[in-house]
Amino acid sequence: MEKQFNILSIDGGGIRGIIPAKLLSELEQTLLEKTGKKHLYEHFDLICGTSTGAILAIGISLGVPVSELMDFYKNYARIIFPKWYLKILPSKSRVLVSSIYSSKQLRRKLEEVFITANDGILPLINDLKANVCIPSFNGNEGEINVLKTKHNSEYNRDFKLPAHDVALASASAPVYFPPHSFSYNNEFGKGHLINMIDGGIFANNPALIGILEATDKLHNPIASIKLLSIGTGRGKHIIKKRWMPHNFFYWFIPKPRLLDIILDSQAQITEQYINFLQRVLAQSEKSFQYLRIQHEFGGDTIDLNASRKGDLDRLEAIGGELSKKKMQSIIEFITH
């Protein structure tokens, strides 16, 4: 009998990462009660995360309790996403010429949380306790990157990178945050990554990356794969002609609608690709197992940069409802 290979995939979605964080915190606690294993990463052979999902994937792989990661979002949402219009107020003659938000506070808070989880030492990707894949786009090279742990002998760089910088490299959504550039210099080597931006522009739902990595690079039979894919909520982006002002501000400020449409659309098409792949493989009785957990907002979506307490509480409640409705099926999926 083939050994089961469990993959956890977490979508991008800004502050809506509270939804998977709440669900996964409940899952971690339930699995502890059932199996005695304290950490969520112990139940997965590979964890993939994009953007906000990258923050969760890396935090989980460091052993940060998922409930603490959820608190991270709720406690620091206002710091990470301050009122956007403050940037257009005159300050040294600079008026919103770059991104809506600075990433300095997010980087600092991620560094604090990850250092605490690693016994006070700045963690590298090499320090993660689970295999990970983190999509990002390398603006300096003009090509996609999937930053990974050293789970294949061919991988000779990414394990050297600081964990919080990798998370931010995947979470620097254009318009919201500036591209992320950073240097590293440690016992494994030194170097620079320049103008890294959100992996969501090509893999907001990184589930397909997980399947490819597990089969092509980790050499697992596809029939051995169990893929648990967690979304951050899907809204309906309805654009009617009479509503559509043809100007920059409608598409980008204060809500970057164009980017939101791209990210949501990418997540949706990946879901359809995986369903199609599963159906095709099922014909030869060699298909993988797949469970997708997603909330449907309809037209009443919550913005990726929301920070009001009411919105944060609603996102947590959504995650709680998903947990209530789906927990038994998730537990059976992972453990059977």
Beta strands, then each sheet from edge to edge (+ up, - down):
strand 1: 5-10
strand 2: 46-49
strand 3: 132-138
strand 4: 143-148
strand 5: 180-186
strand 6: 189-198
strand 7: 225-230
strand 8: 234-235
strand 9: 289-293
strand 10: 296-298
sheet 1: 4+ 3- 2- 1- 7- 9-
sheet 2: 4+ 3- 6+ 5-
sheet 3: 8+ 10+
end
